[in-house]
Amino acid sequence: DFINYEVRTYWRSLFSFENYPESTSNLFIWNDMNEPCVFDTQELSLTKNCKHNTDTGEIFEHREVHNVYGFLNHMSTYEGLKERSPNIRPFVLTRSFYLGSQRYGAVWTGDNAASWDHLVASIPMLLSLSLGGISFAGADIGGYKGHPTNELITRWYQLGAFYPFFRGHSEVISPRREPWLFPNDVKDRIKKAIQLRYSLLPYLYTLFYEYATYSTPIIKPLW
């Protein structure tokens, strides 16, 4: 229960080299389904009246702390990596987030679908997150569910090259979609989009610096 400080302290300790066998200083963490996700309930999470006991003796129902729960999981993971490797900047990706999550890592928009509608929807979603203070965000390129057409995967890589957080990802039952598995013409277009992303890294580093220093959104609407 991440609402309890003692639990968060224990969680941080799990990332030490002693407690995490075969881990390395460049091994980072993806906190998925940390809302928390519970499939066999009506809410698909902990029931609203589930009790959380804090280290100070306070008791909260889950309905009061649902979003904070995932935030504290994210924060504790970041702190654990920082304690493990003090001179290395942690990377933690999280699905659940809350006010202040931008201090601890990246987020993404969750389980989208391989459809043009979801490609389009990613733009206002990421712009809204960015304006709300959480700029290190992205969407699963190609869609998490289903299998994109050649045209859709091409266009999504071309768009995704400008996401602050850039990755392709899909569910395990989807057909494999690494760029090199597509026909040569599609593969070449995807390659150009990825090369464009790499060419933008110096500019993106500047945008991230301004974001971290002045809270300037990395992406923003053309108002």
N, C-alpha and C positions, 0 to 999 in steps of 0.2 A: 504494500500500500504506500504509494509515493507521497501521500499526504503526510505521512509520518517521517519526521526527520531521521530517526534511527534507521529506517528502511533505506532512505536516500543515502545515508552514510555507508550502509552495507553495499548498496548497488555501486557506489563509486569505487569501492575497494575491489570489485570483481574485475576491473580493467587493468589492475596491476599485472606486471609480467609474471609475478609469482602465482597469481590466481587465474590467469588466462594463458594456459600453456600454449606454446608455439606462436603467440602473438608477437608482433613487431611494432616498432615505433611509427611505422607508416600504415598500420592497420587502423581503419576508422569504422564508424558505426552507422548503421541504418536502423532507426527505431520505427518499425512498421506496426500498424494496427494497435497503436498505443493510446487509443481513445479512452479506455481499453475496448477492444472488439471482442464480443462474446456472441457467437453465432446462434446459440440455442435459447435466446431470450427475445421477447417481442421488440425490445428497443435495440437489439443487436449490440448491446453494451451491458454494463452492470445495471441492475434494476434501479429505478430512481430512488427507492428507499433503502438501498444498500448503505450500511453504516461505515464511515471511515473514522478511525480513532487516531488522534494526533498524539505526539509525544508529550504534549502539555495537558492531556486529558480531555480536550475538547472533542466533541463528536459531530460530524457533519453527514448529512445524507448525500448520496451521490449526485442528486439533482443540483446541489449547491456547488459542487466542485468538479463537475465532469470535464470541463475544458482545462481547468487547473491541473488535473491529474496528468494529462499528457504533457503539459508544459513542464511539470516537475520531473517527469521521466526524462524529457529532453535535457533539461538543465543538469540533472544528476549525471547523465551520460557524458555531457561536455566536461563537467568538473572531474569525472573519473579519468578521462583521457588527459586532461590538463595535469592532474596529479601524477599520472603514469609517465608523461613526457612533458615536463615543464617548459621546455624550449621549443616545442613544436605546436603550431596552431592546430587545434582539433578540427575535424570535419565530422559533423553529425547531421544526418538527414532524418527528418521526422514527418510523419503523416499528421499527427495531432499537434496543434499549436494554439497559442493564446497571446495576449498582449505581452510583449517582451521576448517572445521566442526568437526574434531577429538577433538577439545577443548571443545565441547559442548555435546557430547553423541554418541550414537550408530547409525549405519545405517544397512540397509539390501538391498538385491539385487532386490527387487521389485516383481512383479507378475510373479512368475515362474509357471511351470506346473508339474503335477504328472507324470513325465517320467524319464526314466533312463538317457536320454540325459541331462536333466536339473540337475539331481543329479551330473553327471560328470562335467557339466559346472560350477557348483558352486565352484569347487576347484580352477581353474585358476582365476575366478572372484574375489574370496576372497583373494587369494595370491596377485593379482595385486593391489587390494585396500590396502592391508596391506603394501606392498612395497612402495605404494604411500603416506603412512603416515596415512591412515585411517584403523586402525587395529581392532577397536571394531565393527566388521561387521559379518553378518551371512546371511543365506538364509532360506526361509520358509521350514521347514522340512516336507517332504511329498508332497510338491508342493502346490501352492496357488490354481491353477485351476485343476479341475478334481478330481479323487479319486484314490489313489495309491493302488496297489496290496499289499497283505500281505508281500511279499518278498521285495517290494520297500520301504514300510514304515519302515520295520525292518532295512534294510541296511541304510536308510537315517538317522534314529536315531543313528545308530552306527557311521556314519560319522559325523553327526551334534554334537555329544558329544565333538568333537574337534574344532568346530567353536568357535571363540571368543564370538559371540552372538548366543545364543542357544534358539530356540523356534519353536514350531509347530504352523502353522497358515494356514487357508484356506478360500476361499470365502464362503459367506453365503449359496449359493445353493449347495455346496458340501455336501455329506453325512458326518455325524458326525464321527470324527476319534480320539476321546480321546483314549489313550492307553488301558484303561480298557474295551473298546468296541470290541476289537479284540479277536480272539480265544486265549485260554490259552497259547498255545505255542508261539504265536506271542507276546502276552502281556508280557510273561516272558522274552523274548529277549529284548523287548523295556525297560522293567524295569531294566535289567542289564546294558543297555546302559546309562540310566539316573543315575543309581547308580555309574557307572564309572565316569560320569560327576561330580557328587558330590564329589567323592574321589579325583578328580583333582583340586578342588577349591583352596587348599593352593598353589599348583604349579601355577595355573592361576593367583592368586593374585600377586605372584612374577613376572610373565610375565607382568601383567598390570602395576606393579610398575616400571619395567624397561622400559616399553613403555612410561609411563608418564614422567619418569625422563630423559631417554637417547634417546627416540624416537626409541628404538629397536622394530622391528615388532614382534607382538605376534605370528603370523605364518609366515613362510617364506619358499621358495623353498629349496630343497636340492641341492644346486649348488656345 
